[in-house]
Each structure stands twice: as C-alpha cells, then as structure tokens.
Amino acid sequence: MISSSELEKLPQGYYKKVGTVLQRRDSSGEGQSLLLFLRDMGPMWVSAPSSKTKCRFGGATEPLVWSEFDLYQSPARLYLQGAEVKEDFLSLRSSAEKLKTALTMYKRLSKILMIGHECNNILTLLWSSVLLLKENCPVDMVEYRFTYRLLKETGLAPSLQYCVKCGSKLTEGAAWTSDGLICRECSDKNNSDIDAAGLKYLKLTAFLKHDKFIEWSGAQGKLALYGDELKKLLTFFTDMD
C-alpha cells in the first residue's frame, strides 16, 4: 500500500466524512493510528490522540463499526476530533464465522487499496457485504461475492460468462486456467472443473442484486464449491499473502 507521504496532503481544514475503520494501531501514551476508509477520500491514516477520558471516541474506533468522522487536517497530519456511530454490526461478533469473514474482507482491502485514492464503489461494496452477513446470508457465498466484485472493481476479474481462450459463451461448465475460465472444447482433457449447475450458482452469487441475493442465497444452504472457487479467485490478486 502506498503511504500517505507519497501523496499530496489534504488542504488544511475541517472535514466530516462517513466511513469505517480498516486498521487500528495502538501506541502507549500517543493514542491510536487509524486507517479509515472514507467516502470521497478513500483510505486515510488518521491520528486519534490519547485523552484522560478513557472512551473519548467510544466504539467508533473499532473495526467493523461505521461512523461519521469529524477530522482536522493540520500542516503535519490528519486528526480525528469526533465520531458518531451509525452502525456497529455488534451482531457479527456473536458468530465466530461471520466475524472472521468480515475481518478477512477488511484485511484484504487494507492490503490492496491506495491511500488517499477515492473508491466509493468499493466502500459501497464493503458496506453491502457486511450487511449480507448481518442478514444471515451464507458466509462462504458472501465472501465469494465480495471477492469477485472487488476483482471486478479493480479490473482483474475473470469472466464467468465467456471462455478466455476462444470467446464462446460458457454454458456447459468450464475449467480454470491461470488466465481465467475456458470452455470444455478448449480444455485439454475436454472436461470441466465446474459443471453447468455449479457455474450457474457462481454467476448468480456474483451478479444478483443485493435484495435478490438475500432472498436467493437463504434457500441454497452451504455449497462445497465456494471454498475451491474462492481460492481460484484469490490468485487473480497481486501483492497478496
């Protein structure tokens, strides 16, 4: 991730932005350094000075919490001056599986996003994905959907509809290559890693609108294919673990 020192600083002044905490670093006696993901600003490192008041910002500096942040850009750095919690997603903390999935999405974004680069579409994607977890959608489907849509936003997503080799429409299943999916005819073994039904599920998971996905995914149960397909998608990211 590019550091804020490599980008032009914000003009000095006050800002009020909605967003969430991607990372928090605590420092004894110096307060906290927060990586906030903010609407119209993107990810920004913000200093939250220590205070004699133990809970100066309440739960607003916890990851997964969404707040409206009051910020001040000084000549040297960006400071957090206040925060109003809008959504705390506390229900996710009662499920280890949901919490792990949500934190995985946050960690992935903190690795690939550029400091100071506005990316409202990805912020909306994160918000939508955490809401899906809150709505009790299957966590493996939510993580797959988030990962595919994140790849699409960054221009790295493999097509789920067309063979990357011959361009024909994928209807009878597909096989994975390092460049993307190929049709059965282009596969050396003339077979597929994903059958037609599995490919349909992946397309619906990736492309259904938010409300339709909630309704549809709730009726699907837990499907074994998402774990393997998620691993395949992750290979399309760069600078990952």
WOGI-V942404 format. One record per residue. N is the residue number from 1. RES is the residue in one small letter. PHI is phi in whole degrees, -180 to 180 (999 if undefined). NEAR is the number of other C-alpha atoms within 12 Angstrom. Layout:
BEGIN
N|RES|PHI|NEAR, N|RES|PHI|NEAR
END
This chain:
BEGIN
1|m|999|23, 2|i|-72|18, 3|s|-79|19, 4|s|-64|23, 5|s|-69|17, 6|e|-88|12, 7|l|-119|15, 8|e|-66|17, 9|k|-73|23, 10|l|-64|26, 11|p|-59|14, 12|q|-61|16, 13|g|151|17, 14|y|-104|18, 15|y|-139|25, 16|k|-130|23, 17|k|-138|30, 18|v|-92|32, 19|g|179|43, 20|t|-145|45, 21|v|-91|43, 22|l|-83|39, 23|q|-143|30, 24|r|-137|28, 25|r|-120|22, 26|d|-92|18, 27|s|-133|14, 28|s|-60|11, 29|g|84|11, 30|e|-115|14, 31|g|89|25, 32|q|-129|27, 33|s|-109|27, 34|l|-117|33, 35|l|-95|40, 36|l|-92|49, 37|f|-102|46, 38|l|-116|39, 39|r|-65|29, 40|d|72|22, 41|m|-121|30, 42|g|81|32, 43|p|-72|38, 44|m|-141|45, 45|w|-79|38, 46|v|-130|38, 47|s|-92|30, 48|a|-116|36, 49|p|-59|28, 50|s|-70|21, 51|s|-147|15, 52|k|-66|11, 53|t|-80|10, 54|k|-59|11, 55|c|-111|17, 56|r|-57|20, 57|f|-109|27, 58|g|58|17, 59|g|-89|24, 60|a|-67|34, 61|t|-97|40, 62|e|-88|32, 63|p|-57|35, 64|l|84|42, 65|v|-81|39, 66|w|-108|34, 67|s|-143|33, 68|e|-100|29, 69|f|-103|35, 70|d|-97|28, 71|l|-125|32, 72|y|-133|25, 73|q|-92|23, 74|s|-88|19, 75|p|-61|13, 76|a|-104|17, 77|r|-158|24, 78|l|-99|32, 79|y|-114|33, 80|l|-89|37, 81|q|-111|27, 82|g|-171|28, 83|a|-157|32, 84|e|-120|26, 85|v|-68|27, 86|k|-104|20, 87|e|-154|25, 88|d|-99|27, 89|f|49|30, 90|l|-62|23, 91|s|-62|21, 92|l|-68|28, 93|r|-75|22, 94|s|-87|13, 95|s|-125|17, 96|a|-60|14, 97|e|-68|22, 98|k|-66|32, 99|l|-62|25, 100|k|-61|21, 101|t|-65|33, 102|a|-62|38, 103|l|-67|28, 104|t|-64|28, 105|m|-64|38, 106|y|-62|37, 107|k|-63|24, 108|r|-61|28, 109|l|-67|37, 110|s|-64|34, 111|k|-87|23, 112|i|-106|27, 113|l|-82|37, 114|m|-94|26, 115|i|-59|31, 116|g|76|30, 117|h|-103|28, 118|e|-62|21, 119|c|-147|27, 120|n|-62|23, 121|n|-62|22, 122|i|-74|37, 123|l|-62|36, 124|t|-64|27, 125|l|-61|30, 126|l|-63|42, 127|w|-58|35, 128|s|-61|28, 129|s|-68|44, 130|v|-69|42, 131|l|-62|32, 132|l|-62|36, 133|l|-64|41, 134|k|-62|29, 135|e|-82|23, 136|n|68|26, 137|c|-68|35, 138|p|-56|33, 139|v|-64|39, 140|d|-67|36, 141|m|-71|41, 142|v|-64|46, 143|e|-67|41, 144|y|-62|36, 145|r|-59|43, 146|f|-59|41, 147|t|-64|42, 148|y|-63|39, 149|r|-68|36, 150|l|-66|36, 151|l|-60|30, 152|k|-64|23, 153|e|-65|24, 154|t|-94|21, 155|g|78|14, 156|l|-113|20, 157|a|-71|27, 158|p|-72|34, 159|s|-70|33, 160|l|-99|37, 161|q|-116|27, 162|y|-132|25, 163|c|-65|28, 164|v|-71|26, 165|k|-94|24, 166|c|-109|16, 167|g|84|17, 168|s|-74|21, 169|k|-72|22, 170|l|-85|32, 171|t|-126|25, 172|e|-105|25, 173|g|103|33, 174|a|-159|39, 175|a|-124|35, 176|w|-84|33, 177|t|-129|23, 178|s|-67|16, 179|d|-96|18, 180|g|143|29, 181|l|-86|36, 182|i|-123|37, 183|c|-76|36, 184|r|-62|29, 185|e|-66|23, 186|c|-88|24, 187|s|-77|22, 188|d|-59|14, 189|k|-93|13, 190|n|55|15, 191|n|-136|19, 192|s|-139|26, 193|d|-75|25, 194|i|-124|30, 195|d|-79|21, 196|a|-61|23, 197|a|-66|19, 198|g|-64|26, 199|l|-65|32, 200|k|-62|22, 201|y|-60|30, 202|l|-64|39, 203|k|-66|30, 204|l|-63|27, 205|t|-61|42, 206|a|-78|37, 207|f|-108|25, 208|l|-62|21, 209|k|-68|20, 210|h|-49|27, 211|d|-66|18, 212|k|-65|17, 213|f|-65|31, 214|i|-58|28, 215|e|-65|20, 216|w|-71|21, 217|s|-66|31, 218|g|-65|22, 219|a|-97|14, 220|q|-92|19, 221|g|75|18, 222|k|-96|17, 223|l|-107|22, 224|a|-68|17, 225|l|-68|24, 226|y|-68|30, 227|g|-61|21, 228|d|-67|20, 229|e|-69|36, 230|l|-64|27, 231|k|-60|18, 232|k|-64|27, 233|l|-62|36, 234|l|-63|28, 235|t|-70|24, 236|f|-86|27, 237|f|-83|28, 238|t|-110|17, 239|d|60|14, 240|m|-99|16, 241|d|-60|10
END
